[in-house]
Amino acid sequence: LPNPTACLNGTDCSWLMLKGACHHALSPEALGSPLRCCSSTHEDSLCQHRTDVLPDGSCSLEDSAQSGSFDITYATRMLHLAGAAYCPQDQVEGWSCGIHCSNTAGIESVTYIQNAAQKR
């Protein structure tokens, strides 16, 4: 399912913020997700969130240097989000900026912000 709202309409699903994807609440993917980075209405889910409203900052992660691990899927997603920042305003607002937007599923609330110093 493409977004948290659609995902949580069912009682057996979990929305995984880091993956931008919906999985069965008891799947290996959902069980392996950091608890603060998922939302589920499933009664046996350990996810910390229970609604489709997921405020910015609700999924903060440890510094990978401290945790000793590197997640290529997460790094790739962050790379594409950063890349989308360089797309034209109309493409960002329509979330249609090619490879960067197509590789970051689940982005719903998009706001284009341009620094006044960069308008020159």
C-alpha positions in Angstrom: 0.0 0.0 0.0 1.4 3.4 -1.0 1.0 5.5 2.2 0.4 5.3 6.0 -3.3 6.0 5.7 -4.0 3.2 3.2 -1.8 0.9 5.2 -3.4 1.4 8.5 -6.9 1.0 7.2 -6.3 -2.7 7.6 -5.8 -4.2 11.1 -3.0 -6.5 10.0 -0.5 -4.0 8.6 2.4 -1.9 9.8 3.7 1.2 8.1 7.5 1.2 8.2 8.7 4.8 8.1 12.3 4.0 7.1 11.3 1.9 4.1 8.2 4.0 3.2 6.3 0.8 2.8 3.5 -1.3 4.3 4.1 -4.8 5.6 2.1 -7.4 7.6 2.4 -6.4 11.2 4.1 -9.7 12.2 6.4 -9.9 9.1 10.2 -10.1 9.5 10.4 -6.6 8.0 8.0 -5.1 10.6 9.5 -7.0 13.5 12.9 -5.8 12.4 12.0 -2.2 12.2 12.9 0.2 15.0 9.8 0.4 17.2 9.8 4.2 17.1 9.9 4.0 13.3 6.7 2.1 12.6 3.0 2.5 13.1 0.4 -0.3 13.4 -3.1 -0.9 14.7 -2.5 -4.7 15.0 -3.1 -5.8 18.6 0.2 -7.7 18.8 2.4 -5.1 17.2 5.2 -3.5 19.2 5.2 -0.4 17.0 5.2 2.8 19.1 2.8 4.6 16.8 -0.9 3.7 16.4 -2.1 6.3 13.8 -1.2 7.4 10.3 -0.1 10.8 11.8 3.6 10.5 12.0 5.2 13.8 13.0 8.7 14.8 11.8 11.3 13.6 14.2 9.2 10.8 15.5 11.7 8.3 14.0 15.1 9.5 15.1 17.9 6.9 14.8 21.1 6.3 16.6 24.3 7.5 14.9 25.4 4.5 12.8 29.0 5.0 14.1 27.7 4.4 17.6 25.4 1.5 16.7 28.1 -0.2 14.5 25.8 -0.9 11.6 25.1 0.6 8.2 21.7 0.2 6.5 22.1 0.6 2.7 18.4 0.8 2.2 18.1 3.7 4.6 21.1 5.4 3.2 19.8 5.1 -0.4 16.4 6.5 0.6 18.1 9.5 2.3 20.3 10.0 -0.8 17.2 10.3 -3.0 15.5 12.6 -0.6 18.6 14.9 -0.7 18.7 14.6 -4.5 15.0 15.7 -4.7 16.1 19.0 -3.0 17.8 20.0 -6.3 14.7 19.5 -8.5 12.6 22.4 -9.9 9.8 23.6 -7.7 7.0 22.2 -9.8 8.5 18.8 -9.8 9.1 18.8 -6.1 5.5 20.0 -5.4 4.1 17.3 -7.7 6.6 14.7 -6.3 7.5 13.9 -9.9 11.2 14.6 -10.1 12.3 11.3 -11.7 14.5 8.8 -10.0 14.7 10.7 -6.7 10.9 10.9 -6.2 10.2 7.4 -7.5 12.7 5.9 -5.0 11.1 7.5 -2.0 7.7 5.9 -1.7 5.3 7.2 1.0 6.2 10.9 0.9 2.9 12.7 1.3 3.4 16.2 2.7 5.7 18.0 0.4 6.6 21.7 0.7 9.0 23.5 -1.5 11.2 26.0 0.3 13.7 28.3 -1.4 16.2 30.3 0.6 16.0 34.0 -0.4 19.8 34.1 -0.9 19.6 31.4 -3.5 17.1 33.3 -5.7 19.8 35.5 -7.2 
